[in-house]
Amino acid sequence: MKKLIFPTLAEARSALVRPALKKDDLQNIVSNISQTVQKKGDQALINYTKKFDGITLEHLQVSPSEIKEAIDRLDTALKNAIHTAINNITVFHSTQKEKSSIVETMPGVACWRKSVPIQKVGLYIPGGTAPLFSTVLMLGIPAKIAGCEEIVLCSPPNKDGKIHPAILFAAHAVGIQKIFKVGGAQAIAALAHGTESIPNVFKIFGPGNQFVTAAKMLASQDLGVAIDMPAGPSEVMVYAGKGAQPDFVAADLLSQAEHGKDSQVVLLTLDADLIPLVNAELEKQLLELPRKDMAAATLKNSTAIAVGSLNEVKALINEYAPEHLIIADDEPHSIAQEVSNAGSIFLGHYSPESIGDYASGTNHTLPTNGFAKSFSGVSLDSFLKKITFQELSKEGLQNIGPTVEIMAKAEQLEAHSNAVSLRLKRITPTE
């Protein structure tokens, strides 16, 4: 890891600037894919799957027999682990249900809000270097709890033309039936436009590489399809404070580094002497990892920063707005209270980020690339929309009507005022 020892705040901020993507080329590629899928439908998806995934598919939709085969093949211990995660994620997200309550803002004027599920949602599940079956749970469970009528899942096939059995088992376990063997930007285009096989949806969820992210942004900007959030490479910031264990800290950094070469890994501490201890542990633990080459490449572009005060720690955390923040400190709550920008926070020495990735119950679909300053992670609310209601009695209109007449006339919107005035005259006719 690169080291910065007691830099100025400006130097530290500069070191934490995320790399920029080459947007023009990316957008052109994704736009061409989207237009081709719109014109040629399923055939375009079959062609792109052959080009990018190296397999020619006869059918895009996963068959019931393929799902049964996946269920039979999957290890029992993994099945049990998935069911444990399902239970915890269901418990946590079920508590996010809101009751609708009627508020009388003034006598005779009643207002309320109702949560309504988004009817059709699309879930994108990466399956490249790692089959992210956990993301099926993180997206499928709240979609089911919300009551979405149609849930469509897309994931790229392997060289045998199949989706990883753990992804299929997880989808089956949460009740998702429409599963398609399509990946990349072409999958997002299919969900946005719809094809002969794949229904179009109203909102698209799920992580992916830069092409998937660009395709989601295009669908949102040009087609009016909602997305969960803008997303970039996954990231973690670890604050190693009082009582931090170098081996724990190194393990947390590596758990993020193994996601991909563009993952963001940051160590923040007040103790400059801790950095070489963590680096030694990184080198030791790295040797044991199957994905060590990928993790090592990530670490080369990662940064360890020692600053001089806790105020600087808090400022850098809020400036960076990490997707995952681990506060490895004997007293993490006092620090966490002053964090306003983070996707998900892990408190203390025994709360590794990987627990939240899989099974604690919180959602792992989180804002990256600094978007935690303005976006929340996925929750039950992500699959709902809110409709407001108001109902006035005659008394209510008499109470509030004159206020609206005055305001409407001040904005020179006479028809607005007249809609009230006509009713008031009907209630109390003038002589």
Secondary structure, DSSP 8 states (H G I E B T S, - for coil): -EEEES--HHHHHHHT------HHHHHHHHHHHHHHHHHHTHHHHHHHHHHHHS---S-SB--HHHHHHHHHHS-HHHHHHHHHHHHHHHHHHHTT------EEEETTEEEEEEEEE-SEEEEE---SSS--HHHHHHHHHHHHHHT-SEEEEEE---TTS---HHHHHHHHHHT--EEEE--HHHHHHHHHH--SSS---SEEE----HHHHHHHHHHHHHH--EES----S-EEEEEE-TT--HHHHHHHHHHHHTT-TT-EEEEEES-TTHHHHHHHHHHHHHTT-TTHHHHHHHHHT-EEEE-S-HHHHHHHHHHH--SEEEEESSSHHHHHTT--S-SEEEESTT--HHHHHHTSSS------TTGGGT-----GGGGEEEEEEEEE-HHHHHHHHHHHHHHHHHTT-HHHHHHHHHHHHHHS---
